C-alpha cells in the first residue's frame, strides 16, 4: 500500500496512520484553514479533529507571554529564562562564551530550557556541564522526545545493529515511514523491508 496524498485523506484515523513531515502537515493545515503553529503532533491532532468534524480547540498553552527578544537582547548569567525562549545565534554566542567552542544545542538541553522558565542562564550552563559529564559515561542514554521519531528510530537501529552504516539506517527509516503504522519505531523485522 502506497502512502496516499495528504489532500486525499478523509478521516483523522487515516491521517494518523501515516508518517508526515511537519511541512506537509503545515501546508495541509493552511489549505484547510486550521491553526498550523506548534509541534508536529499538535498540528496532526488539530487536523485529525478537523477531518472528523470535531470543533477546533484554540490552544493558548504555547503562546508566549514574555516579550523578551532572545535574538537581540544582551544576555548575562543572571538573564531569566522566559517562556519566549528561542535558540538563536545570540544564545549560541552566549553559551559558547561560557561553555567553550564545543558547545552545541542538544535535544535534551533544548527541552531543559523550555521546561525551566524562571531559572537563569547560569543554571542552564550548570545543566549543560552536567549533561557533558553524563555523556562521558558509556551507559548514559539521553531522553529523546516521542515527537522526534527519526532520532529514536536511528538510535534503536544502531543499538540492535552496531555494524550497520548511517546510510543503511536512513534506508530502513525511509521504508518504515511509508507504512501506515501511526508510530514509526524500530523493530528488527524492519531489516526485511524492501522497496516496492
C-alpha positions in Angstrom: 0.0 0.0 0.0 1.5 3.3 -1.1 1.2 6.4 1.2 -1.7 8.4 0.0 -1.6 12.1 -1.0 -2.3 14.0 2.2 -5.0 16.0 0.4 -7.0 12.8 -0.3 -7.2 11.8 3.4 -10.8 11.8 4.7 -10.5 10.8 8.4 -8.4 11.6 11.4 -7.7 7.9 11.9 -6.3 7.6 8.4 -4.2 10.7 8.7 -2.7 9.4 12.0 -1.7 6.0 10.3 1.0 7.6 8.2 4.2 9.4 8.8 4.1 13.0 7.7 6.8 15.7 7.7 5.9 18.8 9.6 6.0 20.8 6.4 3.4 18.5 4.9 1.1 19.0 7.9 1.6 22.7 7.9 0.7 23.0 4.2 -2.4 20.8 4.7 -3.4 22.8 7.8 -3.1 26.1 5.7 -5.2 24.6 2.9 -8.0 23.6 5.4 -7.9 26.8 7.4 -6.6 25.0 10.5 -4.1 26.5 13.0 -0.7 25.5 11.8 1.7 26.6 14.6 3.0 24.4 17.4 4.7 21.0 17.4 4.2 18.5 14.6 1.9 16.3 16.8 -0.2 19.3 17.9 -0.8 20.1 14.2 -1.5 16.5 13.4 -4.1 16.3 16.3 -5.8 19.5 15.1 -6.0 18.2 11.5 -7.4 14.8 12.7 -10.1 16.6 14.7 -10.9 18.8 11.7 -11.3 15.8 9.4 -13.5 14.1 12.0 -15.7 17.2 12.3 -14.7 17.9 15.9 -14.6 21.5 17.0 -11.1 23.0 16.9 -9.8 24.0 20.4 -7.8 27.2 20.4 -4.7 26.4 22.5 -3.1 29.2 24.4 -0.6 27.0 26.2 2.1 27.6 23.6 1.5 31.3 23.3 4.5 33.1 25.0 3.6 35.8 27.5 7.1 37.2 27.7 8.2 39.8 25.1 11.9 39.2 25.8 13.7 39.0 22.5 16.3 36.2 22.6 17.7 37.2 19.2 18.7 40.7 20.1 18.9 41.3 23.9 22.2 41.3 25.8 22.4 38.0 27.7 24.1 37.7 31.1 24.5 34.9 33.7 21.5 36.5 35.5 19.2 36.5 32.5 15.9 34.8 33.4 14.8 32.0 31.0 11.4 33.1 29.7 8.5 31.3 28.0 9.6 33.0 24.8 13.0 31.4 24.8 14.3 30.6 21.3 17.7 29.1 20.2 19.4 31.8 18.1 22.9 33.0 17.1 22.7 35.3 20.1 22.1 32.4 22.5 24.6 30.2 20.8 27.2 33.0 21.1 26.4 33.4 24.8 26.7 29.7 25.5 30.0 29.4 23.5 31.4 32.2 25.6 30.7 30.4 28.9 30.8 26.8 27.8 33.6 26.9 25.2 33.6 26.4 21.4 32.5 22.8 21.8 29.0 24.0 22.9 26.1 22.6 20.8 22.4 22.6 21.4 21.1 19.1 22.0 17.5 17.8 22.2 17.8 17.2 25.9 19.3 20.7 26.6 16.6 22.4 24.5 13.9 20.5 26.4 15.5 21.6 29.7 15.4 25.3 28.6 11.7 25.0 27.7 10.9 23.3 31.0 12.8 25.6 33.3 11.2 29.0 32.8 12.2 31.2 35.7 15.7 29.8 36.1 18.7 31.7 35.0 21.2 31.2 32.2 23.8 30.4 34.9 21.5 27.5 35.8 21.4 26.5 32.2 25.2 26.5 32.0 25.4 24.2 35.0 22.8 21.9 33.4 24.8 21.8 30.1 28.0 21.0 32.0 26.2 18.2 33.9 25.0 16.6 30.6 28.5 16.8 29.2 29.8 14.8 32.2 26.9 12.3 31.8 27.7 11.8 28.1 31.2 10.5 29.0 29.5 7.6 30.7 29.1 4.9 28.0 25.9 3.6 29.6 24.2 7.1 29.5 21.3 7.5 27.1 19.7 10.9 26.7 15.9 11.1 26.6 14.6 11.6 23.1 11.1 13.1 23.0 8.3 11.0 21.3 7.9 13.7 18.7 11.4 13.0 17.4 10.6 9.7 15.7 13.7 9.7 13.4 16.2 10.1 16.2 14.5 7.5 18.3 14.4 5.1 15.3 18.1 5.6 14.4 19.3 5.2 18.0 17.4 2.0 18.4 18.5 0.8 15.0 22.2 1.2 15.9 21.7 -0.4 19.3 20.4 -3.5 17.5 22.8 -3.2 14.5 26.1 -1.6 15.6 27.8 -2.8 12.4 25.4 -1.0 10.1 26.0 2.4 8.5 24.1 5.7 8.7 23.1 5.2 5.1 21.5 1.8 6.0 19.7 3.3 9.0 18.3 6.1 6.7 17.3 3.5 4.1 15.2 1.4 6.5 13.8 4.6 8.1 12.6 5.7 4.6 10.9 2.3 4.0 9.4 2.3 7.5 7.9 5.7 7.3 6.0 4.7 4.1 4.0 2.2 6.2 0.6 3.0 7.8 1.6 2.4 11.4 0.9 5.6 13.3 4.1 5.5 15.4 7.2 4.6 13.5 9.5 2.8 15.9 12.4 0.5 15.1 11.8 -3.3 15.0 14.2 -6.0 14.0 11.8 -7.1 11.2 12.5 -3.7 9.5 15.6 -5.3 8.0 13.3 -7.3 5.9 11.6 -4.3 4.4 12.0 -3.9 0.6 11.4 -1.1 -1.9 8.2 -1.6 -3.8 
